[in-house]
Amino acid sequence: MVRGEVMAEWATLKTKQGLRKEKLTLEGHFWPFLLGLLIARGSILGLYPFGIAFGAALMLHGRKGTMMGLLGVTAGVSSLFLKDLASGLQILLTLLILSLFVPRLRGNKRESLYLGISTALVTGCVALAVLSFGQFEVSLGMQAAVLGILNGGLAVVFRFALRYQDAVWRGNFTREQGMAWLLILIGVLSGLHGVMFKEINFSVVVLSFFILFIAQRFGAGAAAGVGAMLGFLPQLEFNPQNLMAAGIYGLAGFGTGAFQKLGKLGLGVAFMSITLMFTVYLQPEVLYSQLLSSGIGLLLFLLFPSTTSQHDFLKDKPMPEVESTVTKVKTVAEIFDQIAYSAQAAEAEVGKSKPEIPELMNVLVERVCKNCPTLDTCWTREFYRTYHLLFNLFEWVEREEEKVNVQNLPVEWKRHCGKLKEMLLGVQFIMEHEKSIESWRSRLTANQEALARQFQSVSQVIGHLAKELNARHNVEQVKPASLARRRKQFLDVGVASFTKKGNSISGDNYASLAFAPTQHAFIVSDGMGVGEGAAKMSSTALNLLEQLLTTGFEPESAIQALNSILVLRSPEESFVTLDIGILDCESDDLKLIKVGACPSYIVREDKVHMFQSSSLPVGILNHVEIPVIEEKLRPDEYLVLVTDGIQDILKDGKDWLKRFLDRQHPQAAQELAEAIVQEARDMSGNDLADDGIVLVVKKNIFH
């Protein structure tokens, strides 16, 4: 089972994390310093907006390498003193003021908005005070406002870039993340402008490397755009040489990207040929420096590890057999959709098929009155009187149920019908029979409704499968267990539990499931009761939920399908609670799904936050409410999932666990889980009235 493979790997997590931290020393200290040093020197139209924006973003980021990055920014600003002392002092003063309150914005849901506003205001006010010292002019106020807005906007962009730097290091980033880091790269190139060692131009080295990098991964169009932007924007000056550089690097990117399928060597030959051709005709005076610097950039590109498989270029279009399979899968999805529609229509017809009282009266007359000697008198001469008598008798029995007997009936009914006792028994039998049929009819309706929902879910899953076959037929799928092994580098998980006093088997269970390339689910389940039966119920629920999620069901659809299975499988009570935390491994997003579960907690640096819902457990009703809570789980924060055996240790209704978590200091997830269980044992005096389990997830800092 996937859960067993995944959770077995957490046992070896701590040792390997230590090795990982040693390897990241260069990445976590040298690179932030170098990045801050270079970007602080960057300028646009004589202004220096990059240093303030990057420094403010680092203050809010607050991760490993922040101090080295800020030291780099300080060093970069200090290098400007000989060229522009006033601007350098202005930047340092602005950063000093921002350092007083920007770190306090950390953890706020609108932290990026507040960062941009505060950076813009502080930068503008400091710039206005410096520029208008001794006199004030409107033009100086406009210049200060422009500088403030530019710094505020760049601070938000840089904060976004730092937040998703893990994706950039892995080479698996979105368009927005790439554009944010492109702005950082523009600042770095601007800071490198004029920095040379003999004939080596470092800005050309970096520029050449990134044009080749983009050409290899994204082709001619992206490389041309990046080349033109990196050639022009770092200085943003409309002089012939700057415009010429934008044209040269834009054409170099386009021409290089056209040879994407030839691999790194083909890209390198194309880039050097195009660079040589344009430099000879347009800038012959810097030919040697340009070729030497571009050659070093090419060497770095060849040494840089590649994640793109060259074999993928042989599969630009879907193979015929794949297209045929996609068509068939889409057809099957449509069939299941029609089955769901038919089940819903049948459900509506079942609701309409309940028989009326006249139909039931015909059954009674056929059984009781058929052999009566007064049949002709009752149903011919006194038809209306007899009809109303029977109709009222059905109503009376339906209303009074078991209390009706012959003695309670009106005297005129006894005089009119000589077989009133048989009539009463017949009506009672028919009504009981109809109640039984109605019960099964309701169950059939509920089952058809559940089946309709499941058919719709299956249709959606098959539809998603068709899209994946069409779009990713040449991409090797990553197995959940493999995903989990990767994620244990930055997820620290701890589990601890206890059983009810006198029991040896816990009815509470947990699971850790890597069910999608960017999604990881942590689940805690509490089966009804205690002991072996509860353990079997919660374990079965987790197994079914894992199968549904890994098959492609959305979490909400998977829970509804599980609920239908538990409702249909047995007429007895069989329900479980589900407490699910779904973590997005590419961001800080966390989705909490609580179905009949007790409160969960997120332990942050400043406060412990509690999250709860009031939904019923899975397996009670045909349709279960699924409350979803959208939250954030940032590095060095803890997610704590528990069952009611932990929560209800104290019978006074007070939230002891939140108070306990408030007193805890940063520690490993396993240590925190064991501490919670030990505290529960101590508070109960080891007289445990229920099973309990704790699952703690800590997100580590990962560069």
C-alpha positions as CSV (number, residue, x, y, z in Angstrom):
1,M,0.0,0.0,0.0
2,V,1.3,3.5,-0.9
3,R,0.7,4.8,2.7
4,G,3.0,2.1,4.1
5,E,5.8,2.9,1.6
6,V,5.5,6.7,2.1
7,M,5.4,6.7,5.9
8,A,8.2,4.2,6.2
9,E,10.4,6.8,4.6
10,W,9.8,9.5,7.2
11,A,11.8,7.4,9.7
12,T,15.1,8.2,7.8
13,L,14.2,11.8,7.3
14,K,16.3,13.6,9.9
15,T,19.7,12.2,9.0
16,K,19.2,13.0,5.3
17,Q,18.0,16.5,6.1
18,G,21.3,17.2,7.9
19,L,23.2,16.2,4.8
20,R,21.0,18.4,2.6
21,K,21.6,21.5,4.8
22,E,25.4,21.0,4.4
23,K,25.1,20.9,0.7
24,L,23.0,24.1,0.6
25,T,25.6,26.3,2.3
26,L,26.8,27.8,-0.9
27,E,23.3,28.1,-2.2
28,G,21.9,29.5,1.0
29,H,24.7,32.1,1.8
30,F,26.9,32.9,-1.2
31,W,24.3,33.3,-3.8
32,P,22.0,35.6,-1.8
33,F,25.0,37.8,-1.0
34,L,26.1,37.9,-4.7
35,L,22.6,38.6,-5.9
36,G,22.0,41.4,-3.4
37,L,25.4,42.9,-4.3
38,L,24.8,43.0,-8.0
39,I,21.1,44.0,-8.0
40,A,21.7,46.9,-5.6
41,R,24.1,48.4,-8.2
42,G,21.4,48.3,-10.9
43,S,20.0,51.6,-12.3
44,I,17.3,52.8,-14.6
45,L,17.5,56.3,-16.1
46,G,19.9,57.4,-13.3
47,L,17.7,55.9,-10.5
48,Y,18.6,53.0,-8.3
49,P,15.2,51.2,-7.5
50,F,16.4,47.6,-7.3
51,G,18.3,47.7,-4.0
52,I,15.4,49.1,-2.0
53,A,12.9,46.8,-3.6
54,F,15.0,43.7,-3.2
55,G,16.0,44.5,0.4
56,A,12.3,45.0,1.4
57,A,11.4,41.7,-0.3
58,L,14.1,39.9,1.6
59,M,13.0,41.4,4.9
60,L,9.4,40.1,4.4
61,H,10.7,36.8,3.0
62,G,12.6,36.0,6.2
63,R,14.1,32.7,5.2
64,K,17.6,31.2,5.2
65,G,20.0,33.5,3.4
66,T,18.0,36.7,4.2
67,M,20.8,38.3,6.3
68,M,23.5,37.5,3.7
69,G,21.2,38.9,1.0
70,L,20.8,42.2,3.0
71,L,24.5,42.3,3.6
72,G,25.0,42.0,-0.2
73,V,22.5,44.8,-0.8
74,T,24.4,47.0,1.7
75,A,27.7,46.2,0.0
76,G,26.3,46.9,-3.4
77,V,24.9,50.3,-2.2
78,S,28.2,51.1,-0.5
79,S,30.0,50.6,-3.9
80,L,27.9,53.5,-5.2
81,F,29.3,56.0,-2.7
82,L,32.2,57.1,-5.0
83,K,29.8,57.6,-7.9
84,D,26.6,58.9,-6.2
85,L,27.0,59.4,-2.4
86,A,23.6,61.0,-2.0
87,S,21.7,58.2,-3.7
88,G,23.6,55.6,-1.7
89,L,22.8,57.2,1.7
90,Q,19.2,57.7,0.6
91,I,18.9,53.9,-0.1
92,L,20.5,52.9,3.2
93,L,18.2,55.3,5.1
94,T,15.2,53.9,3.4
95,L,16.2,50.3,4.1
96,L,16.8,51.1,7.7
97,I,13.3,52.6,8.1
98,L,11.7,49.6,6.3
99,S,13.6,47.2,8.6
100,L,11.6,48.6,11.6
101,F,8.2,47.3,10.5
102,V,8.4,45.2,7.3
103,P,9.3,41.9,9.1
104,R,6.1,42.4,11.2
105,L,4.0,42.1,8.1
106,R,5.1,38.5,7.7
107,G,2.2,36.0,8.0
108,N,-0.5,38.6,7.1
109,K,-2.9,37.4,4.3
110,R,-2.2,40.7,2.4
111,E,1.4,40.9,3.2
112,S,2.4,41.6,-0.4
113,L,0.0,44.5,-0.8
114,Y,1.1,46.0,2.5
115,L,4.8,45.5,1.4
116,G,4.2,47.4,-1.9
117,I,2.3,50.3,-0.2
118,S,4.8,50.7,2.7
119,T,7.8,50.5,0.4
120,A,6.4,53.1,-2.0
121,L,5.4,55.5,0.9
122,V,8.7,55.2,2.7
123,T,10.8,55.5,-0.4
124,G,8.8,58.5,-1.7
125,C,8.9,60.3,1.6
126,V,12.7,59.8,2.1
127,A,13.4,60.7,-1.5
128,L,11.3,63.9,-1.2
129,A,13.0,64.9,2.0
130,V,16.5,64.4,0.4
131,L,15.7,66.0,-3.0
132,S,13.9,69.0,-1.6
133,F,16.3,69.7,1.2
134,G,16.4,73.5,1.4
135,Q,13.9,74.1,-1.3
136,F,10.8,72.4,-2.7
137,E,9.7,72.1,-6.4
138,V,6.8,70.3,-8.0
139,S,9.2,68.4,-10.3
140,L,11.1,67.1,-7.3
141,G,7.9,65.9,-5.8
142,M,6.9,64.1,-9.0
143,Q,10.4,62.5,-9.2
144,A,10.0,61.2,-5.6
145,A,6.5,59.9,-6.3
146,V,7.8,58.0,-9.4
147,L,10.7,56.5,-7.5
148,G,8.3,55.4,-4.7
149,I,5.8,53.8,-7.0
150,L,8.6,52.1,-9.0
151,N,10.2,50.7,-5.7
152,G,6.8,49.6,-4.4
153,G,5.9,47.7,-7.6
154,L,9.3,46.0,-7.8
155,A,9.2,45.0,-4.1
156,V,5.9,43.1,-4.8
157,V,7.4,41.4,-7.9
158,F,10.6,40.5,-6.1
159,R,8.6,39.1,-3.1
160,F,6.7,36.9,-5.6
161,A,10.0,35.8,-7.2
162,L,11.5,34.8,-3.8
163,R,8.4,33.0,-2.7
164,Y,8.6,30.6,-5.7
165,Q,12.4,30.3,-6.0
166,D,12.2,26.6,-5.4
167,A,10.3,26.1,-8.7
168,V,12.9,28.2,-10.5
169,W,15.9,26.2,-9.1
170,R,14.1,23.0,-10.3
171,G,13.5,24.5,-13.8
172,N,9.7,23.9,-13.4
173,F,8.1,27.3,-13.1
174,T,5.1,29.1,-14.5
175,R,5.1,32.1,-16.9
176,E,4.5,34.6,-14.0
177,Q,7.3,33.2,-11.9
178,G,9.6,33.3,-14.9
179,M,8.8,37.0,-15.6
180,A,9.4,37.9,-12.0
181,W,12.8,36.4,-12.1
182,L,13.5,38.0,-15.5
183,L,13.1,41.4,-13.7
184,I,15.6,40.3,-11.1
185,L,17.9,39.2,-13.9
186,I,17.5,42.7,-15.6
187,G,18.6,44.3,-12.3
188,V,21.6,42.0,-12.0
189,L,22.7,42.8,-15.6
190,S,22.2,46.5,-14.9
191,G,24.4,46.1,-11.8
192,L,27.1,44.3,-13.9
193,H,27.2,47.0,-16.5
194,G,30.8,48.2,-16.9
195,V,32.2,45.4,-14.7
196,M,35.1,43.8,-16.6
197,F,38.2,41.7,-15.9
198,K,40.7,42.4,-18.6
199,E,38.7,41.6,-21.8
200,I,35.9,39.6,-20.1
201,N,32.6,41.5,-19.9
202,F,30.6,39.9,-17.1
203,S,27.2,41.3,-18.3
204,V,27.8,39.6,-21.7
205,V,28.7,36.3,-19.9
206,V,25.4,36.3,-18.0
207,L,23.4,37.5,-20.9
208,S,24.8,34.8,-23.2
209,F,24.1,32.1,-20.7
210,F,20.5,33.0,-20.2
211,I,19.7,33.4,-23.9
212,L,21.0,29.9,-24.5
213,F,19.1,28.6,-21.4
214,I,15.8,30.0,-22.7
215,A,16.4,28.9,-26.2
216,Q,17.0,25.3,-25.1
217,R,13.8,25.1,-23.0
218,F,11.3,27.4,-24.7
219,G,12.4,27.8,-28.3
220,A,13.0,30.7,-30.7
221,G,10.1,33.0,-29.8
222,A,10.8,33.1,-26.0
223,A,14.6,33.4,-26.6
224,A,14.1,36.3,-29.0
225,G,11.9,38.2,-26.5
226,V,14.3,37.6,-23.6
227,G,17.3,38.6,-25.7
228,A,15.7,41.9,-26.8
229,M,14.6,42.7,-23.2
230,L,17.9,41.8,-21.6
231,G,19.8,43.7,-24.3
232,F,17.8,46.9,-23.8
233,L,16.1,47.1,-20.4
234,P,19.1,46.9,-18.0
235,Q,20.1,50.5,-19.0
236,L,16.8,51.7,-20.6
237,E,18.6,54.4,-22.6
238,F,17.6,55.3,-26.1
239,N,21.1,55.6,-27.5
240,P,22.3,53.8,-30.7
241,Q,24.5,51.3,-28.9
242,N,21.8,50.2,-26.5
243,L,19.3,49.8,-29.3
244,M,21.9,47.9,-31.3
245,A,22.5,45.5,-28.4
246,A,18.8,44.8,-28.1
247,G,18.6,44.0,-31.8
248,I,21.7,41.8,-31.8
249,Y,20.6,39.7,-28.8
250,G,17.0,39.5,-30.0
251,L,18.1,38.1,-33.3
252,A,20.7,35.9,-31.6
253,G,17.9,34.4,-29.4
254,F,15.6,33.8,-32.3
255,G,18.3,32.3,-34.5
256,T,19.6,30.1,-31.7
257,G,16.1,28.9,-30.7
258,A,15.5,27.7,-34.2
259,F,18.1,25.0,-33.6
260,Q,16.4,23.8,-30.4
261,K,16.2,20.2,-31.5
262,L,20.0,19.9,-32.1
263,G,20.8,19.9,-28.4
264,K,23.3,22.0,-26.5
265,L,26.2,21.8,-29.0
266,G,23.9,22.8,-31.9
267,L,22.5,25.7,-29.9
268,G,26.1,26.8,-28.9
269,V,27.3,26.7,-32.5
270,A,24.3,28.7,-33.7
271,F,24.6,31.3,-31.0
272,M,28.4,31.8,-31.5
273,S,27.9,32.0,-35.3
274,I,25.2,34.6,-35.1
275,T,27.1,36.6,-32.5
276,L,30.2,36.6,-34.6
277,M,28.4,37.7,-37.7
278,F,26.6,40.7,-36.1
279,T,29.6,41.8,-34.0
280,V,32.0,41.8,-37.1
281,Y,29.7,44.1,-39.0
282,L,28.2,46.2,-36.3
283,Q,30.7,46.4,-33.4
284,P,34.1,45.3,-34.7
285,E,35.9,47.3,-32.1
286,V,34.8,44.9,-29.3
287,L,35.0,41.7,-31.3
288,Y,37.6,40.0,-29.1
289,S,35.9,40.9,-25.9
290,Q,32.5,39.9,-27.2
291,L,33.6,36.5,-28.4
292,L,35.6,35.8,-25.3
293,S,32.7,36.7,-23.0
294,S,30.1,34.9,-25.1
295,G,32.4,31.8,-25.1
296,I,32.5,31.8,-21.3
297,G,28.7,32.1,-21.2
298,L,28.5,29.1,-23.6
299,L,30.9,27.1,-21.5
300,L,28.7,27.7,-18.4
301,F,25.7,26.7,-20.4
302,L,27.3,23.4,-21.5
303,L,28.3,22.6,-17.9
304,F,24.9,23.5,-16.5
305,P,22.8,20.3,-15.9
306,S,19.9,19.9,-18.4
307,T,16.5,18.6,-17.5
308,T,15.1,18.4,-21.0
309,S,15.1,15.0,-22.6
310,Q,16.3,15.1,-26.2
311,H,14.2,12.1,-27.1
312,D,11.1,14.3,-26.6
313,F,11.8,16.1,-29.8
314,L,11.0,13.0,-31.8
315,K,7.4,13.0,-30.5
316,D,6.0,16.4,-31.5
317,K,2.6,15.0,-32.5
318,P,0.5,12.3,-31.0
319,M,1.0,8.8,-32.4
320,P,-2.0,7.4,-34.4
321,E,-2.6,4.7,-31.8
322,V,-2.7,7.4,-29.0
323,E,-5.2,9.4,-31.0
324,S,-7.4,6.4,-31.4
325,T,-7.2,5.6,-27.7
326,V,-8.1,9.2,-26.8
327,T,-11.2,9.0,-29.0
328,K,-12.3,5.8,-27.4
329,V,-11.7,7.1,-23.8
330,K,-13.7,10.2,-24.6
331,T,-16.5,8.0,-25.9
332,V,-16.5,6.0,-22.7
333,A,-16.7,9.2,-20.7
334,E,-19.7,10.3,-22.7
335,I,-21.4,6.9,-22.1
336,F,-20.9,7.2,-18.3
337,D,-22.3,10.7,-18.5
338,Q,-25.4,9.4,-20.2
339,I,-25.7,6.6,-17.6
340,A,-25.7,9.2,-14.9
341,Y,-28.4,11.2,-16.7
342,S,-30.5,8.0,-17.1
343,A,-30.1,7.2,-13.4
344,Q,-31.3,10.7,-12.4
345,A,-34.3,10.3,-14.8
346,A,-35.1,6.9,-13.3
347,E,-34.9,8.4,-9.8
348,A,-37.5,11.0,-10.8
349,E,-39.8,8.3,-12.2
350,V,-39.5,6.2,-9.0
351,G,-40.7,9.2,-7.0
352,K,-43.8,9.5,-9.2
353,S,-44.8,5.8,-9.0
354,K,-46.4,5.8,-5.5
355,P,-49.9,4.3,-5.8
356,E,-53.0,6.3,-4.8
357,I,-55.7,5.2,-2.3
358,P,-58.3,4.2,-5.1
359,E,-55.7,1.7,-6.5
360,L,-55.3,0.2,-3.0
361,M,-59.1,0.1,-2.6
362,N,-59.4,-2.0,-5.7
363,V,-56.9,-4.5,-4.2
364,L,-59.0,-4.7,-1.0
365,V,-62.3,-5.2,-2.8
366,E,-60.8,-7.9,-4.9
367,R,-59.7,-9.8,-1.8
368,V,-62.6,-9.2,0.7
369,C,-65.8,-8.2,-1.2
370,K,-65.5,-10.6,-4.1
371,N,-67.3,-13.5,-2.4
372,C,-69.6,-11.4,-0.1
373,P,-73.4,-12.0,-0.7
374,T,-74.1,-8.3,-0.4
375,L,-71.6,-7.4,-3.1
376,D,-74.2,-6.2,-5.5
377,T,-76.0,-4.1,-2.9
378,C,-72.8,-2.4,-1.6
379,W,-71.1,-1.6,-4.9
380,T,-74.2,-1.0,-7.2
381,R,-77.1,0.5,-5.2
382,E,-75.0,2.2,-2.5
383,F,-71.8,2.7,-4.4
384,Y,-71.0,6.2,-3.1
385,R,-71.7,5.4,0.5
386,T,-69.4,2.2,0.3
387,Y,-66.7,4.1,-1.5
388,H,-66.6,6.9,1.1
389,L,-66.6,4.3,3.9
390,L,-63.5,2.6,2.6
391,F,-61.8,5.8,1.8
392,N,-62.3,7.1,5.3
393,L,-61.2,3.7,6.7
394,F,-57.9,4.0,4.8
395,E,-57.4,7.5,6.1
396,W,-58.2,6.5,9.7
397,V,-55.8,3.5,9.6
398,E,-53.0,5.7,8.1
399,R,-53.6,8.4,10.7
400,E,-54.1,6.2,13.8
401,E,-51.7,3.4,12.8
402,E,-51.8,0.6,15.5
403,K,-54.7,2.1,17.6
404,V,-57.5,1.3,15.3
405,N,-59.8,-1.7,16.1
406,V,-63.4,-2.7,15.2
407,Q,-64.8,-1.4,18.5
408,N,-63.5,2.1,17.8
409,L,-65.2,2.3,14.4
410,P,-68.4,4.3,13.9
411,V,-71.7,2.3,14.4
412,E,-73.1,3.2,10.9
413,W,-70.0,1.5,9.4
414,K,-70.7,-1.7,11.3
415,R,-74.4,-1.6,10.2
416,H,-73.4,-1.0,6.6
417,C,-70.7,-3.7,6.2
418,G,-71.0,-7.2,7.5
419,K,-67.3,-7.9,6.9
420,L,-66.0,-4.8,8.6
421,K,-63.5,-6.7,10.7
422,E,-62.0,-8.4,7.6
423,M,-62.0,-5.0,5.9
424,L,-60.1,-3.4,8.7
425,L,-57.5,-6.3,8.8
426,G,-57.1,-6.0,5.0
427,V,-56.6,-2.2,5.2
428,Q,-54.0,-2.6,7.9
429,F,-52.2,-5.3,6.0
430,I,-52.2,-3.3,2.7
431,M,-50.9,-0.2,4.6
432,E,-48.1,-2.1,6.3
433,H,-47.2,-3.6,2.9
434,E,-47.1,-0.2,1.3
435,K,-45.0,1.2,4.1
436,S,-42.5,-1.5,3.5
437,I,-42.5,-0.9,-0.2
438,E,-42.1,2.8,0.3
439,S,-39.1,2.2,2.5
440,W,-37.4,0.2,-0.2
441,R,-38.5,2.7,-2.8
442,S,-36.8,5.5,-0.8
443,R,-33.7,3.4,-0.5
444,L,-33.7,2.7,-4.2
445,T,-34.1,6.4,-4.9
446,A,-31.2,7.2,-2.6
447,N,-29.1,4.5,-4.3
448,Q,-29.9,5.8,-7.7
449,E,-28.9,9.3,-6.7
450,A,-25.6,8.0,-5.3
451,L,-25.0,6.0,-8.4
452,A,-25.7,9.0,-10.6
453,R,-23.1,11.1,-8.7
454,Q,-20.6,8.3,-9.0
455,F,-21.2,7.9,-12.7
456,Q,-20.6,11.6,-13.1
457,S,-17.4,11.4,-11.1
458,V,-16.2,8.5,-13.2
459,S,-17.1,10.4,-16.3
460,Q,-15.0,13.4,-15.1
461,V,-12.0,11.1,-14.3
462,I,-12.1,9.4,-17.7
463,G,-12.4,12.9,-19.3
464,H,-9.3,14.0,-17.5
465,L,-7.5,10.8,-18.5
466,A,-8.3,11.5,-22.2
467,K,-6.8,15.0,-21.8
468,E,-3.6,13.5,-20.2
469,L,-3.3,10.9,-22.9
470,N,-3.6,13.6,-25.6
471,A,-1.2,16.1,-23.9
472,R,1.3,13.9,-22.1
473,H,1.5,10.7,-24.1
474,N,5.3,11.1,-24.4
475,V,6.0,12.1,-20.8
476,E,6.9,9.4,-18.2
477,Q,4.4,9.4,-15.3
478,V,5.8,9.8,-11.8
479,K,4.5,7.3,-9.3
480,P,3.1,8.5,-6.0
481,A,5.7,6.7,-4.0
482,S,8.4,8.4,-6.1
483,L,6.8,11.8,-5.5
484,A,6.7,11.1,-1.8
485,R,10.5,10.3,-1.7
486,R,11.2,13.6,-3.3
487,R,9.0,15.5,-0.9
488,K,10.5,14.1,2.2
489,Q,13.4,16.5,1.7
490,F,11.2,19.5,2.6
491,L,8.3,17.9,4.6
492,D,8.9,16.7,8.2
493,V,6.1,14.4,9.4
494,G,5.5,13.0,12.9
495,V,2.8,10.6,14.1
496,A,1.9,9.4,17.6
497,S,-1.1,7.5,19.0
498,F,-2.6,5.7,21.9
499,T,-5.4,3.2,22.4
500,K,-8.3,3.1,24.8
501,K,-7.5,1.6,28.2
502,G,-8.0,-2.2,27.9
503,N,-7.8,-2.3,24.1
504,S,-4.8,-3.4,22.0
505,I,-6.0,-2.1,18.6
506,S,-6.6,1.6,17.8
507,G,-9.7,2.5,15.8
508,D,-8.0,5.6,14.5
509,N,-5.8,5.6,11.4
510,Y,-3.8,8.0,9.2
511,A,-2.4,8.2,5.7
512,S,0.2,10.3,3.8
513,L,-0.5,10.3,0.0
514,A,1.3,11.9,-2.9
515,F,-1.6,11.7,-5.3
516,A,-0.6,14.4,-7.8
517,P,2.6,16.0,-9.1
518,T,2.1,19.1,-6.9
519,Q,-0.4,17.8,-4.3
520,H,0.2,15.8,-1.1
521,A,-2.6,14.7,1.2
522,F,-2.3,14.0,4.9
523,I,-5.4,12.2,6.3
524,V,-6.6,11.3,9.8
525,S,-9.6,9.0,10.2
526,D,-11.6,7.9,13.2
527,G,-13.8,4.8,12.9
528,M,-17.1,4.5,14.8
529,G,-16.4,3.0,18.2
530,V,-13.2,1.5,19.4
531,G,-11.2,-1.7,18.8
532,E,-11.0,-4.0,15.8
533,G,-14.3,-3.0,14.2
534,A,-13.4,0.7,14.3
535,A,-9.9,0.0,13.0
536,K,-11.2,-2.0,10.1
537,M,-13.7,0.7,9.2
538,S,-11.2,3.6,9.3
539,S,-8.6,1.5,7.4
540,T,-11.1,0.6,4.7
541,A,-12.1,4.2,4.3
542,L,-8.5,5.3,3.9
543,N,-7.8,2.6,1.4
544,L,-10.8,3.5,-0.7
545,L,-10.0,7.2,-0.5
546,E,-6.4,6.6,-1.6
547,Q,-7.5,4.6,-4.6
548,L,-10.0,7.3,-5.6
549,L,-7.5,10.1,-5.3
550,T,-4.7,8.3,-7.1
551,T,-7.2,7.3,-9.9
552,G,-7.9,11.0,-10.6
553,F,-10.9,11.9,-8.5
554,E,-11.0,15.4,-7.1
555,P,-10.8,15.4,-3.3
556,E,-14.5,16.5,-2.9
557,S,-15.7,13.9,-5.5
558,A,-13.6,11.2,-3.8
559,I,-15.2,11.9,-0.4
560,Q,-18.7,11.8,-1.9
561,A,-18.0,8.5,-3.6
562,L,-16.6,7.1,-0.4
563,N,-19.7,8.3,1.4
564,S,-21.9,6.5,-1.2
565,I,-20.0,3.3,-0.8
566,L,-20.3,3.3,3.0
567,V,-24.0,4.1,2.9
568,L,-24.8,1.4,0.3
569,R,-22.6,-1.4,1.7
570,S,-24.6,-2.1,4.9
571,P,-27.9,-1.2,6.5
572,E,-26.1,-0.9,9.8
573,E,-24.4,2.2,11.1
574,S,-20.9,2.5,9.6
575,F,-19.4,5.9,9.6
576,V,-16.0,7.5,9.9
577,T,-14.6,11.0,10.3
578,L,-12.1,12.4,7.8
579,D,-9.6,15.2,8.6
580,I,-7.6,16.0,5.4
581,G,-4.9,18.5,4.8
582,I,-3.9,18.9,1.1
583,L,-0.6,20.7,0.7
584,D,0.5,22.3,-2.6
585,C,4.2,21.6,-2.9
586,E,4.8,24.4,-5.4
587,S,3.4,27.1,-3.1
588,D,2.3,27.7,0.5
589,D,-1.4,26.9,-0.3
590,L,-3.1,24.5,2.1
591,K,-6.6,23.1,1.7
592,L,-8.3,21.7,4.9
593,I,-11.3,19.3,4.4
594,K,-13.0,18.4,7.7
595,V,-15.9,15.9,7.5
596,G,-17.1,15.2,11.0
597,A,-13.6,15.9,12.4
598,C,-12.6,17.8,15.5
599,P,-10.5,21.0,15.2
600,S,-7.2,21.2,13.5
601,Y,-4.4,23.7,14.2
602,I,-1.7,25.6,12.4
603,V,1.2,26.7,14.7
604,R,2.8,29.9,13.5
605,E,5.6,32.0,14.9
606,D,3.3,34.5,16.5
607,K,0.0,32.5,17.2
608,V,-1.8,29.2,17.1
609,H,-4.8,29.2,14.7
610,M,-7.7,26.7,15.2
611,F,-9.9,25.5,12.3
612,Q,-13.2,23.6,12.8
613,S,-16.4,22.7,11.0
614,S,-19.8,21.3,11.9
615,S,-20.4,18.7,9.2
616,L,-21.5,15.1,9.9
617,P,-19.2,12.1,9.4
618,V,-19.0,10.1,6.2
619,G,-21.5,7.2,5.8
620,I,-24.6,8.6,7.6
621,L,-26.5,10.5,5.0
622,N,-26.8,9.9,1.3
623,H,-25.2,13.3,0.6
624,V,-22.6,14.7,2.9
625,E,-21.6,18.4,3.3
626,I,-17.9,18.9,2.5
627,P,-16.6,22.1,4.1
628,V,-13.3,23.3,2.6
629,I,-11.0,25.8,4.3
630,E,-8.3,27.6,2.2
631,E,-5.2,28.5,4.2
632,K,-1.4,28.9,4.0
633,L,1.3,26.7,5.5
634,R,4.7,28.4,5.3
635,P,8.1,27.0,6.1
636,D,8.8,26.4,9.8
637,E,5.0,26.3,10.5
638,Y,3.2,23.2,11.8
639,L,-0.1,21.6,10.8
640,V,-1.6,19.5,13.6
641,L,-4.4,17.0,12.9
642,V,-5.9,15.1,15.8
643,T,-8.9,12.8,16.5
644,D,-11.5,13.3,19.3
645,G,-9.6,11.0,21.6
646,I,-7.0,13.7,21.9
647,Q,-9.3,16.6,21.9
648,D,-11.7,15.3,24.5
649,I,-9.2,14.3,27.2
650,L,-10.7,17.0,29.4
651,K,-14.4,16.8,29.9
652,D,-14.9,20.5,30.7
653,G,-15.0,21.5,27.0
654,K,-11.9,23.7,27.2
655,D,-9.4,23.7,24.4
656,W,-6.3,22.3,26.2
657,L,-4.5,21.5,23.0
658,K,-4.4,25.1,21.8
659,R,-3.0,26.3,25.1
660,F,-0.4,23.4,25.0
661,L,0.7,24.3,21.5
662,D,1.1,28.0,22.5
663,R,3.8,26.9,25.0
664,Q,5.8,24.8,22.5
665,H,9.1,25.9,21.0
666,P,10.3,25.0,17.4
667,Q,11.1,21.3,17.3
668,A,10.9,18.3,14.9
669,A,7.4,17.1,13.9
670,Q,7.8,13.7,15.6
671,E,8.9,15.3,18.9
672,L,5.8,17.6,18.9
673,A,3.5,14.6,18.1
674,E,5.0,12.6,20.9
675,A,4.8,15.5,23.3
676,I,1.1,16.0,22.6
677,V,0.3,12.3,23.2
678,Q,2.4,12.3,26.4
679,E,0.5,15.4,27.7
680,A,-2.8,13.7,26.9
681,R,-1.7,10.6,28.9
682,D,-0.6,12.8,31.9
683,M,-3.8,14.8,31.9
684,S,-6.0,11.7,31.9
685,G,-3.8,9.8,34.4
686,N,-3.4,7.1,31.8
687,D,-7.2,6.4,32.1
688,L,-7.8,6.8,28.4
689,A,-11.5,6.7,27.4
690,D,-11.0,6.6,23.6
691,D,-8.4,5.9,20.9
692,G,-6.3,8.9,19.8
693,I,-3.9,9.8,17.1
694,V,-1.8,12.9,16.3
695,L,-0.3,13.8,12.8
696,V,2.0,16.7,12.7
697,V,3.3,18.2,9.4
698,K,6.1,20.7,9.3
699,K,7.2,22.5,6.1
700,N,11.0,22.9,6.1
701,I,12.9,25.7,4.4
702,F,14.0,24.4,1.1
703,H,16.2,26.2,-1.4
